């Protein structure tokens, strides 16, 4: 394999982005790709048992997530768009 084939192409999904202060409380302050931010959010949601037991597609926000999402409950589909507002180019 050559060096060119082992390097990943830089895309919008894997480009490192800086999280806002509110998001950094959940995923850490280091720059990370959108996909990694989403993965860490899900790890946090599952660790803190924040999925709505009646509808697992909804996330019940604790204080840290509410600072990011802006409301008490969001769907997993809304979450991606809301988190995108908290990621900025490095």
Biotite code that builds the C-alpha atoms (Angstrom):
import biotite.structure as struc

atoms = struc.array([
    struc.Atom([0.000, 0.000, 0.000], chain_id="A", res_id=1, res_name="UNK", atom_name="CA", element="C"),
    struc.Atom([1.175, 3.472, -0.739], chain_id="A", res_id=2, res_name="UNK", atom_name="CA", element="C"),
    struc.Atom([0.871, 6.416, 1.588], chain_id="A", res_id=3, res_name="UNK", atom_name="CA", element="C"),
    struc.Atom([-1.838, 7.916, -0.645], chain_id="A", res_id=4, res_name="UNK", atom_name="CA", element="C"),
    struc.Atom([-4.098, 4.890, -0.223], chain_id="A", res_id=5, res_name="UNK", atom_name="CA", element="C"),
    struc.Atom([-3.788, 4.843, 3.578], chain_id="A", res_id=6, res_name="UNK", atom_name="CA", element="C"),
    struc.Atom([-4.739, 8.508, 4.074], chain_id="A", res_id=7, res_name="UNK", atom_name="CA", element="C"),
    struc.Atom([-8.424, 9.278, 4.450], chain_id="A", res_id=8, res_name="UNK", atom_name="CA", element="C"),
    struc.Atom([-9.928, 11.925, 2.243], chain_id="A", res_id=9, res_name="UNK", atom_name="CA", element="C"),
    struc.Atom([-10.920, 15.027, 4.231], chain_id="A", res_id=10, res_name="UNK", atom_name="CA", element="C"),
    struc.Atom([-14.714, 15.386, 4.065], chain_id="A", res_id=11, res_name="UNK", atom_name="CA", element="C"),
    struc.Atom([-17.275, 17.462, 5.943], chain_id="A", res_id=12, res_name="UNK", atom_name="CA", element="C"),
    struc.Atom([-18.057, 14.425, 8.101], chain_id="A", res_id=13, res_name="UNK", atom_name="CA", element="C"),
    struc.Atom([-14.517, 13.697, 9.253], chain_id="A", res_id=14, res_name="UNK", atom_name="CA", element="C"),
    struc.Atom([-13.158, 17.258, 9.437], chain_id="A", res_id=15, res_name="UNK", atom_name="CA", element="C"),
    struc.Atom([-12.242, 18.160, 13.033], chain_id="A", res_id=16, res_name="UNK", atom_name="CA", element="C"),
    struc.Atom([-14.527, 20.841, 14.473], chain_id="A", res_id=17, res_name="UNK", atom_name="CA", element="C"),
    struc.Atom([-14.323, 22.747, 17.749], chain_id="A", res_id=18, res_name="UNK", atom_name="CA", element="C"),
    struc.Atom([-17.269, 22.162, 20.118], chain_id="A", res_id=19, res_name="UNK", atom_name="CA", element="C"),
    struc.Atom([-18.935, 25.103, 21.867], chain_id="A", res_id=20, res_name="UNK", atom_name="CA", element="C"),
    struc.Atom([-18.489, 25.421, 25.643], chain_id="A", res_id=21, res_name="UNK", atom_name="CA", element="C"),
    struc.Atom([-21.925, 23.867, 26.224], chain_id="A", res_id=22, res_name="UNK", atom_name="CA", element="C"),
    struc.Atom([-21.225, 20.887, 23.962], chain_id="A", res_id=23, res_name="UNK", atom_name="CA", element="C"),
    struc.Atom([-17.706, 20.494, 25.386], chain_id="A", res_id=24, res_name="UNK", atom_name="CA", element="C"),
    struc.Atom([-19.260, 19.731, 28.797], chain_id="A", res_id=25, res_name="UNK", atom_name="CA", element="C"),
    struc.Atom([-20.749, 16.595, 27.200], chain_id="A", res_id=26, res_name="UNK", atom_name="CA", element="C"),
    struc.Atom([-18.204, 15.468, 24.568], chain_id="A", res_id=27, res_name="UNK", atom_name="CA", element="C"),
    struc.Atom([-14.954, 17.112, 25.698], chain_id="A", res_id=28, res_name="UNK", atom_name="CA", element="C"),
    struc.Atom([-13.158, 20.227, 24.473], chain_id="A", res_id=29, res_name="UNK", atom_name="CA", element="C"),
    struc.Atom([-10.880, 18.633, 21.854], chain_id="A", res_id=30, res_name="UNK", atom_name="CA", element="C"),
    struc.Atom([-11.754, 19.198, 18.171], chain_id="A", res_id=31, res_name="UNK", atom_name="CA", element="C"),
    struc.Atom([-13.604, 16.205, 16.728], chain_id="A", res_id=32, res_name="UNK", atom_name="CA", element="C"),
    struc.Atom([-15.488, 15.135, 13.614], chain_id="A", res_id=33, res_name="UNK", atom_name="CA", element="C"),
    struc.Atom([-19.286, 15.409, 13.461], chain_id="A", res_id=34, res_name="UNK", atom_name="CA", element="C"),
    struc.Atom([-19.579, 11.631, 13.476], chain_id="A", res_id=35, res_name="UNK", atom_name="CA", element="C"),
    struc.Atom([-17.402, 11.361, 16.585], chain_id="A", res_id=36, res_name="UNK", atom_name="CA", element="C"),
    struc.Atom([-19.420, 14.105, 18.326], chain_id="A", res_id=37, res_name="UNK", atom_name="CA", element="C"),
    struc.Atom([-22.627, 12.175, 17.589], chain_id="A", res_id=38, res_name="UNK", atom_name="CA", element="C"),
    struc.Atom([-21.088, 8.949, 18.885], chain_id="A", res_id=39, res_name="UNK", atom_name="CA", element="C"),
    struc.Atom([-19.967, 10.636, 22.120], chain_id="A", res_id=40, res_name="UNK", atom_name="CA", element="C"),
    struc.Atom([-23.416, 12.187, 22.568], chain_id="A", res_id=41, res_name="UNK", atom_name="CA", element="C"),
    struc.Atom([-25.025, 8.758, 22.292], chain_id="A", res_id=42, res_name="UNK", atom_name="CA", element="C"),
    struc.Atom([-22.502, 7.359, 24.778], chain_id="A", res_id=43, res_name="UNK", atom_name="CA", element="C"),
    struc.Atom([-23.479, 10.153, 27.197], chain_id="A", res_id=44, res_name="UNK", atom_name="CA", element="C"),
    struc.Atom([-27.221, 9.627, 26.600], chain_id="A", res_id=45, res_name="UNK", atom_name="CA", element="C"),
    struc.Atom([-26.970, 5.888, 27.231], chain_id="A", res_id=46, res_name="UNK", atom_name="CA", element="C"),
    struc.Atom([-24.660, 6.254, 30.257], chain_id="A", res_id=47, res_name="UNK", atom_name="CA", element="C"),
    struc.Atom([-27.096, 8.685, 31.896], chain_id="A", res_id=48, res_name="UNK", atom_name="CA", element="C"),
    struc.Atom([-30.215, 6.739, 30.781], chain_id="A", res_id=49, res_name="UNK", atom_name="CA", element="C"),
    struc.Atom([-31.692, 9.764, 28.995], chain_id="A", res_id=50, res_name="UNK", atom_name="CA", element="C"),
    struc.Atom([-33.734, 7.927, 26.360], chain_id="A", res_id=51, res_name="UNK", atom_name="CA", element="C"),
    struc.Atom([-37.470, 8.208, 26.920], chain_id="A", res_id=52, res_name="UNK", atom_name="CA", element="C"),
    struc.Atom([-38.555, 4.725, 28.103], chain_id="A", res_id=53, res_name="UNK", atom_name="CA", element="C"),
    struc.Atom([-41.900, 5.092, 26.294], chain_id="A", res_id=54, res_name="UNK", atom_name="CA", element="C"),
    struc.Atom([-40.283, 6.144, 23.001], chain_id="A", res_id=55, res_name="UNK", atom_name="CA", element="C"),
    struc.Atom([-36.563, 5.369, 22.623], chain_id="A", res_id=56, res_name="UNK", atom_name="CA", element="C"),
    struc.Atom([-36.290, 7.797, 19.684], chain_id="A", res_id=57, res_name="UNK", atom_name="CA", element="C"),
    struc.Atom([-36.728, 10.706, 22.104], chain_id="A", res_id=58, res_name="UNK", atom_name="CA", element="C"),
    struc.Atom([-33.994, 12.019, 24.369], chain_id="A", res_id=59, res_name="UNK", atom_name="CA", element="C"),
    struc.Atom([-34.833, 13.527, 27.748], chain_id="A", res_id=60, res_name="UNK", atom_name="CA", element="C"),
    struc.Atom([-32.327, 16.327, 28.266], chain_id="A", res_id=61, res_name="UNK", atom_name="CA", element="C"),
    struc.Atom([-30.547, 16.801, 31.578], chain_id="A", res_id=62, res_name="UNK", atom_name="CA", element="C"),
    struc.Atom([-29.060, 20.237, 32.351], chain_id="A", res_id=63, res_name="UNK", atom_name="CA", element="C"),
    struc.Atom([-25.920, 19.646, 30.266], chain_id="A", res_id=64, res_name="UNK", atom_name="CA", element="C"),
    struc.Atom([-27.865, 18.454, 27.206], chain_id="A", res_id=65, res_name="UNK", atom_name="CA", element="C"),
    struc.Atom([-30.520, 21.139, 27.617], chain_id="A", res_id=66, res_name="UNK", atom_name="CA", element="C"),
    struc.Atom([-27.766, 23.774, 27.264], chain_id="A", res_id=67, res_name="UNK", atom_name="CA", element="C"),
    struc.Atom([-26.964, 22.235, 23.864], chain_id="A", res_id=68, res_name="UNK", atom_name="CA", element="C"),
    struc.Atom([-30.442, 21.288, 22.632], chain_id="A", res_id=69, res_name="UNK", atom_name="CA", element="C"),
    struc.Atom([-32.389, 24.230, 24.031], chain_id="A", res_id=70, res_name="UNK", atom_name="CA", element="C"),
    struc.Atom([-35.356, 22.199, 25.278], chain_id="A", res_id=71, res_name="UNK", atom_name="CA", element="C"),
    struc.Atom([-36.332, 19.397, 27.649], chain_id="A", res_id=72, res_name="UNK", atom_name="CA", element="C"),
    struc.Atom([-36.887, 16.673, 25.046], chain_id="A", res_id=73, res_name="UNK", atom_name="CA", element="C"),
    struc.Atom([-35.700, 16.189, 21.459], chain_id="A", res_id=74, res_name="UNK", atom_name="CA", element="C"),
    struc.Atom([-35.993, 13.444, 18.876], chain_id="A", res_id=75, res_name="UNK", atom_name="CA", element="C"),
    struc.Atom([-32.849, 11.721, 17.648], chain_id="A", res_id=76, res_name="UNK", atom_name="CA", element="C"),
    struc.Atom([-33.473, 13.368, 14.269], chain_id="A", res_id=77, res_name="UNK", atom_name="CA", element="C"),
    struc.Atom([-33.618, 16.891, 15.762], chain_id="A", res_id=78, res_name="UNK", atom_name="CA", element="C"),
    struc.Atom([-30.490, 16.222, 17.803], chain_id="A", res_id=79, res_name="UNK", atom_name="CA", element="C"),
    struc.Atom([-28.161, 16.138, 14.796], chain_id="A", res_id=80, res_name="UNK", atom_name="CA", element="C"),
    struc.Atom([-29.262, 19.552, 13.548], chain_id="A", res_id=81, res_name="UNK", atom_name="CA", element="C"),
    struc.Atom([-29.139, 21.131, 16.986], chain_id="A", res_id=82, res_name="UNK", atom_name="CA", element="C"),
    struc.Atom([-25.655, 19.790, 17.682], chain_id="A", res_id=83, res_name="UNK", atom_name="CA", element="C"),
    struc.Atom([-24.383, 21.100, 14.340], chain_id="A", res_id=84, res_name="UNK", atom_name="CA", element="C"),
    struc.Atom([-24.913, 24.642, 15.615], chain_id="A", res_id=85, res_name="UNK", atom_name="CA", element="C"),
    struc.Atom([-22.427, 23.904, 18.418], chain_id="A", res_id=86, res_name="UNK", atom_name="CA", element="C"),
    struc.Atom([-19.566, 22.813, 16.136], chain_id="A", res_id=87, res_name="UNK", atom_name="CA", element="C"),
    struc.Atom([-17.272, 25.378, 14.525], chain_id="A", res_id=88, res_name="UNK", atom_name="CA", element="C"),
    struc.Atom([-14.316, 25.099, 12.170], chain_id="A", res_id=89, res_name="UNK", atom_name="CA", element="C"),
    struc.Atom([-10.954, 24.984, 13.911], chain_id="A", res_id=90, res_name="UNK", atom_name="CA", element="C"),
])
